[in-house]
Amino acid sequence: MGFTRRHRRIKEVHDRNIDDPVEDELNDSTAYGEVMSSLFGWTSSEEQEERVEHLNELSRELAREKRQKQLKNKKKT
């Protein structure tokens, strides 16, 4: 019975050269799907969540201000 793709990947992970710190770090990163963010210095998921919350709050404030401005304009006419 042949190896499936998953079995081959598991074998590759376990057969890697553990004496090479760079290879070790890259394998650890790819195991968690973070190699791209690690290599390119992208933000972590926690930082992304903070940024999203900040942008959502700004959006709510702008929407409030826009509604208030529209109400003032309606009252003038």
C-alpha positions, 0 to 999 in steps of 0.5 A: 500500500502506497503512501498518501500525500499526507503520509509523505508530508508527515514523513518529510517533517520527521526526516528533516535535518534537525541540525540546521537552525534555519531549516528548523525555523522554517519547518516550524513556521510552515507547520503553523502556516505562518511562513509568509508572515514571518518572512515578510514581517506581516502582523500577527493575528492579535495585531490584526484584530486590534487594527480591525477593532480600531478601524471599526470604531473609526467607522462608527464615529464617522457614521455618527457624524455623518448622520448628525450632519444630515439631520442638521441639514434636514432641519435647515430646509 
